[in-house]
Amino acid sequence: MNEFKAFSNDEISKELKNLDQWNFNKDSMEISKTFTFKGYYKTIAFVNSIAWQAQKHNHHPDLVVSFGKCTVSLTTHDVDGLSYKDFQMANIIDSLSF
């Protein structure tokens, strides 16, 4: 599978079915999900876990952090759209337990 090929809308729809509560924004060509936590510390621990995984997989999401919440957005800038790497990272992030 080519990690640096932009997915078609059909491929995006198919991949979204395999994710839990991720949303697709066609205008920005990204997928996003908001995670909620009890308190700021758990939110930051989650963010640190994402940072570690992002570095390991060389794919870095945008993160918006507030008290008890973190919104994660993924896109592949190199292809101006969504690619295999975005859906792989979404699954990795979903597997983090907090």
N, C-alpha and C positions, 0 to 999 in steps of 0.2 A: 504494500500500500504506500502511495506517495504521500508523505507527511506534508509536503509543501504544495499540494494541489488544492485549489479552492473547491469546496463542495458545491454542487448544484443545489437548488431549492429542494428537489426531491431527496437528495442525499441528506440534507439537513433535517428534513421532516422525518426521515427514517431513523436517523441517529437520535433525534429528540425523544422518540418513543422509548428509547432505552435509558433515558435519564429521568430522575425523580424531581419534578417541579422546576426544571430549568426553563427559562423563557427566551424566545428568539426575537431579537429586534432587527427587522429587515433593513431599516434605515441606517443603522450603525453596523450592521452585519456582525452582531455579537450575540452570544448567549450569556445569560446572567441568572443569578439566584441569590436570594437574601437568606442568610442563616441567622437564627436568633439564639441567644445564650442568656443564662442567669448571671448577669454581672459583666463588668468590664474585663476583669482578669481572664475569664474563660474566652472572651472574644479575642483578646490579644494572644492567648495561647493558640487559638485556632489560626490566627493570622500568621504566627510564627511557624506553625506546622505547614501552612500553605507555602510560605517563603522557602522552607527547606525543600519541599517537593518541587517547587517551581525551579529552583536552582539545579536540583538533581536531574530534572527532565528538560532543562533549558527552554522553558515556556512559562512566561510570567504574566499572570492575570492582573487586571486592574482591581484594586480593593478600595472600598469605601467603608470606613470604620466609624461606628458611633457606639454609645453605651448599649451593650447587649445585642449589637447587630453588626453584621458584616455582609456587604453586597459584593459578590465576586462577578466580574465580567471577563469573558474570554473572546479573543479574536486572534487571527494570525495576520499580523501587519505585513509580512512578506508577500502574502497573496491577496491582500485587501479583501479578506473574507474569512470564512470559517474553513478549517481543515481538520484532518484526523487528530492533530495535536490538541485542538480545543476540546474535542469530545473525550479524548484520552485523559486530559487534565481534569475535566469535569468529573469523570468517574473516580479519579484518584482523590479529588477533594471530597466527593460524597462518601468515600470510604474512611475518611478521618473520623474518629469517634470522640465526641465531646459531650 
